[in-house]
């Protein structure tokens, strides 16, 4: 896909002035120049043109807010003077996989006063003797070369991700929402627990009441049984008339 068409698609109905990030990796520049970009991209902070066939930066527009430029795996061999002119606030530059051969090609980067990180992986210049010491001496403003400082300390993750975090924007609101959701879940758990406890208590009370009623019924039955036994076991006194009847029967 041509670079112009790719950039048009990446706009997604936005105007160039609204774009802060633009990634057009693996598209094609028809003549080795930057195409489809203009000075209207004045808010652009990150531009990535990896493996697009660039051989020159002569047509790079003015991008005053650009802080991060990814142009690795292209055919750039010089002409870096345009960077200081067009992108004065550049702090990260990735030239890995280009045709940079000697230190003199990098001299113009001295004008990028904010340049903090420079990557030259797979460039021929990295095969030079004392390559690292030479670059740090030539560009004293650079802190990290190919991901490491002069003492071979790797670039901290916080610094490597700084541009991505800035573009993504604050995330504190999302964290607060998650905390609120957790609080609501805790409240629901507590409520459910209280309902379970209350239900268990009521069930126990109901069972106890039934047991008490059964006991009461049994006691009544026992009392009735005892009374009945007393009535059945008690000897009934004979009446005098009954005795007279018995005597008459004997005489007969």
N, C-alpha and C positions, 0 to 999 in steps of 0.2 A: 504493500500500500504506500502511496506517495505521502510525503511528510505533510504537505498542505491539507490533503484529505483527512489524514489522521488527526491533525490539530483541530480541524473543523469538527470532527466527531467528538473529540475530547472536551470541547467547549460545553456541550450538552445544554444548549440554549442560553448559555451565559454570555455576557459581553466580555471581551478581553480584559477590561479593567476590573472585573470581578474575580478573576482567576488568580489564586495564590500558588497552586501547584500544577505542573504540566508534565506528564510522562508520555513520551512518544517513542519508546524503545522499539527497535527492530522494524521500523518503517524504512522508507527509502528516500534519500535526497537525490534528485535527478542529476545535479551537477556538482555534488560534493559541498554545497553551500547550505547554510541555514535557510529554510524556506517556511513561509506561512506565519512567521512571527513579525511583530511590528512594535513600535514604541508605545502602542496602546496597552501593552501588557505591563503597565507600570506598577502593579501590585504583586507581580510574580516574585515568589521567594524561593521556589524550588523548580529547577528545570532539568529533566532527564532525557538525554538523546543518545542512548546507548546503542551501538551497532546500527547506525543509520547511514553509514558511508560518507561521513564528513571528512573533508580534507583541508577545510579552511573555516575560520571564524570571522572572515571579513564582513559577512552580512549579518552578523549578530546585532540585533537592535539594542537600544538603550534600555537596560533593566536595572534601575537604580536601587530596588529593594532585594534583588537576587542575592541570596546567601549561600545557596548550595547548587553546584553545577556538576552534573554527571554526564561526561562525554567519553566514557571508556569504550574500547573496542572499535575505534574509528581509525582513520588514516592521517591524523593531524601530525605534522612534522615541525610546524612553526606558526608564526603569526599570532602568538599569544599576547601581543601588545594590545590587542583590541579588548582583552578582558579588563584591564585596569581602566580603560576609557569607558566601556559600556557597563561594567558591573563593579563599581567602586567598593561596594559593601560585601563582596564575596569573601566568605570565611572557609568554605570547603570546596575543593576542586579535585575531581577524579579524572586523571588522564591515563589511567591504566590501559594497556593494550594499544597504545598509539605509537607513532614513529619518532618519539623524542630520543635523540641520540647523545646529546652533550649538554653540559651545564650552561653554556652560553645561550641556549634556547630558553632557559628558565630565568634569565637575568631580568627580563621585563616584568616578571611577577613580583619584583621588589616594590613595585608601585601599588600592589594590593596590600595595603597596610593592615587590613583586618583578616588576611589569610592565616588561618590557624592549622588547617589540615590539608595535606597534599598527598595524593596517591599516584604512584608511577609504576605500579605492578606491570610486569611483562613488557616494559619499555626497554629499549636497548641501553639506555643510560644506566640502568641498574647493574650492568655488568662492569661498569668502570670501577677502578680501584679507588677506595675511599669515597665511594658514591654517597653514602649517608652523611659523612662528615662534610663533604663538599656542599651538599644541598643545605644543610643546617647553617653552614657558614655563609652561603650566598643569600639565604632567606632567613634571617634571624627572627622574623615575626612568626615563622612556622613552628608550631609545637609538636605536631605529629606528622611523621613521614611514613607512608605505607602502614599506618595504624599503630606506630610506636614512637615514643619520644627519644631523645638523645641517649637516655639511660636504658633504653630497651624496655621501658614500661609500656604496656599496652594501653591504648586509649580506653578510658572508663566507659562502661555501658551508658552511664548517664549522659556523657558528652556525645557518644555515638548516636543516641536516640533523641538528642535535644531537638533537632529539626523536625522529626516526626511528631514529637509531643507538641511542639509549638503549632504545627499545622492541624493536629487533631483537635486542639482547643481544650479548655478545662473539663475535667471529668468529675469534679467534686459533687455536682448535683446528682449524678448517677449514684455515687457512693451513698449520699444521704438517702436517696430513694431506697437503696438496698437495705440500709439500716432500718428505715421506717418499716419496710416489708418484714424484716426479721422481728421487729418489735411487735408487729401485728400478729405474726405467727405465734410468738411467745404468749401474747394475750389470749389467743384462741386456744392454745394448749392448756393454759391455766384455767380458762373457762370450762373447757371440756373436762379437765380433772375435777373441778368443783362439782360439775353436774354428775360425774360418775360417783364421786364421794357422796353427794346428796342422795342419789338414787340408791346407792348401796345402803345408806343409813335408813332410808325409808323402807327398803325391802327387809332389812333386819328388824325394824320396828314392827312391820306387818307380820313377819314370821313369829316374833316374840308374842305379839298380841294373840295370834292364833294358838300358840302353845299355851298361853295363859287361859284362853277360853276352853281349850281341851282339858286343862287341869281342873278348871272350875266345873266342867261337865262331869268329869270323873269323880270329883269330890261329891257332887250332888248324887251321882249314881251310888257311890259308896255309902252316903248317908241314907239314901233310900233303901239300899240293900240291908244296912244294919237295922233300920226301922222295921223293914219287912220281916227280917229274921226274928226280931224281937216279938213281933205280933204272932208269927207262925209258931215260935217256940213256947209261948206263954200258955200255960194250962188254964183252960176255961173252967170255972167253978160250976158245979152242977146245981141246978135249981132243985128245991125240995119236991116240986111236982114231978121232975124227971125221976127222982129216987122212988117216988110212989109208984110210978109206972113200972119200974124195974121189979119192985116187989110183987106187983100183981102178976107180972109175967111169970115169976118164979112159982107162985101159988098154983097157977094153971099147970 
